[in-house]
């Protein structure tokens, strides 16, 4: 499974956790393929409530998407407390 980075800019002090209010919050993301580097042209969203099965019965993820350029299946999962 690939690694994903989230980048945002803010001025904060003594912050230990960044989490949205409510479980139905939508994270809007521009996605980049971990294999070929293709960046999606549209914003995609995911929520904590979304769950889709991974290919081959390897569990589930919040989003599973196939790259338009290289056809690799990429996924995003939540790691929660």
GIHU-V377777 format. One record per residue. N is the residue number from 1. OMEGA is omega as a letter, one per 20 degrees, with the letter a starting at -180 (999 if undefined). NEAR is the number of other C-alpha atoms within 12 Angstrom. Layout:
((N | OMEGA | NEAR) (N | OMEGA | NEAR))
//
This chain:
((1 | a | 16) (2 | r | 16) (3 | a | 14) (4 | r | 17) (5 | r | 12) (6 | a | 14) (7 | r | 8) (8 | a | 9) (9 | r | 6) (10 | r | 8) (11 | a | 7) (12 | r | 10) (13 | r | 7) (14 | r | 7) (15 | r | 9) (16 | a | 7) (17 | r | 10) (18 | a | 12) (19 | r | 18) (20 | r | 12) (21 | r | 11) (22 | a | 10) (23 | a | 15) (24 | r | 14) (25 | r | 15) (26 | r | 19) (27 | r | 24) (28 | a | 14) (29 | r | 22) (30 | a | 20) (31 | r | 32) (32 | a | 31) (33 | r | 28) (34 | a | 25) (35 | a | 20) (36 | r | 19) (37 | r | 17) (38 | r | 19) (39 | a | 19) (40 | a | 21) (41 | r | 13) (42 | r | 11) (43 | r | 14) (44 | r | 20) (45 | r | 22) (46 | r | 27) (47 | r | 25) (48 | a | 24) (49 | a | 20) (50 | r | 21) (51 | r | 18) (52 | r | 22) (53 | r | 18) (54 | r | 21) (55 | r | 16) (56 | r | 8) (57 | a | 9) (58 | a | 11) (59 | a | 15) (60 | a | 20) (61 | r | 26) (62 | r | 25) (63 | r | 26) (64 | a | 26) (65 | r | 28) (66 | r | 23) (67 | r | 22) (68 | a | 19) (69 | a | 17) (70 | r | 17) (71 | r | 14) (72 | r | 21) (73 | r | 24) (74 | a | 29) (75 | r | 30) (76 | r | 36) (77 | r | 26) (78 | r | 21) (79 | a | 10) (80 | a | 10) (81 | 999 | 5))
//
